[in-house]
Amino acid sequence: MHLTGRFDYQVRLRCASIDALDQLLRNFKEQLGVSETATRLVLSTAAGYPRQPAPSNLGS
């Protein structure tokens, strides 16, 4: 997702472990030149989530 505000992009992903997440974040910085990340972990989800994206013609 391309965002406004402090960060330019949001990436949602699933990792097998915290070690795998750590390695992925290191790769973002070392190989892709990412200067800063903010990480949030989902501990549980509410029924009905994640929601499906809105139709692309919503603003027409």
ZIJO-V439482 format. One record per residue. N is the residue number from 0. PSI is psi in radians with two decimals (NA if undefined). BURIAL is 1 if it has 16 or more other C-alpha atoms within 10 Angstrom, else 0. Layout:
n=N psi=PSI burial=BURIAL
n=N psi=PSI burial=BURIAL
This chain:
n=0 psi=2.39 burial=0
n=1 psi=2.25 burial=0
n=2 psi=2.91 burial=0
n=3 psi=2.94 burial=0
n=4 psi=-2.72 burial=0
n=5 psi=-0.68 burial=0
n=6 psi=2.64 burial=0
n=7 psi=-0.59 burial=0
n=8 psi=2.69 burial=0
n=9 psi=2.27 burial=0
n=10 psi=2.20 burial=0
n=11 psi=2.26 burial=0
n=12 psi=2.94 burial=0
n=13 psi=2.29 burial=0
n=14 psi=2.64 burial=0
n=15 psi=-0.44 burial=0
n=16 psi=2.94 burial=0
n=17 psi=-0.65 burial=0
n=18 psi=-0.70 burial=0
n=19 psi=-0.70 burial=0
n=20 psi=-0.79 burial=0
n=21 psi=-0.78 burial=0
n=22 psi=-0.71 burial=0
n=23 psi=-0.79 burial=0
n=24 psi=-0.67 burial=1
n=25 psi=-0.74 burial=0
n=26 psi=-0.72 burial=0
n=27 psi=-0.79 burial=0
n=28 psi=-0.81 burial=0
n=29 psi=-0.70 burial=0
n=30 psi=-0.49 burial=0
n=31 psi=-0.08 burial=0
n=32 psi=0.32 burial=0
n=33 psi=2.26 burial=0
n=34 psi=-0.45 burial=0
n=35 psi=2.48 burial=0
n=36 psi=2.73 burial=0
n=37 psi=2.10 burial=0
n=38 psi=2.36 burial=0
n=39 psi=2.44 burial=0
n=40 psi=2.36 burial=0
n=41 psi=2.08 burial=0
n=42 psi=-0.56 burial=0
n=43 psi=2.90 burial=0
n=44 psi=2.62 burial=0
n=45 psi=2.69 burial=0
n=46 psi=2.36 burial=0
n=47 psi=-0.02 burial=0
n=48 psi=2.64 burial=0
n=49 psi=2.56 burial=0
n=50 psi=2.72 burial=0
n=51 psi=2.56 burial=0
n=52 psi=2.64 burial=0
n=53 psi=2.63 burial=0
n=54 psi=2.53 burial=0
n=55 psi=-0.35 burial=0
n=56 psi=0.23 burial=0
n=57 psi=-0.69 burial=0
n=58 psi=0.00 burial=0
n=59 psi=NA burial=0
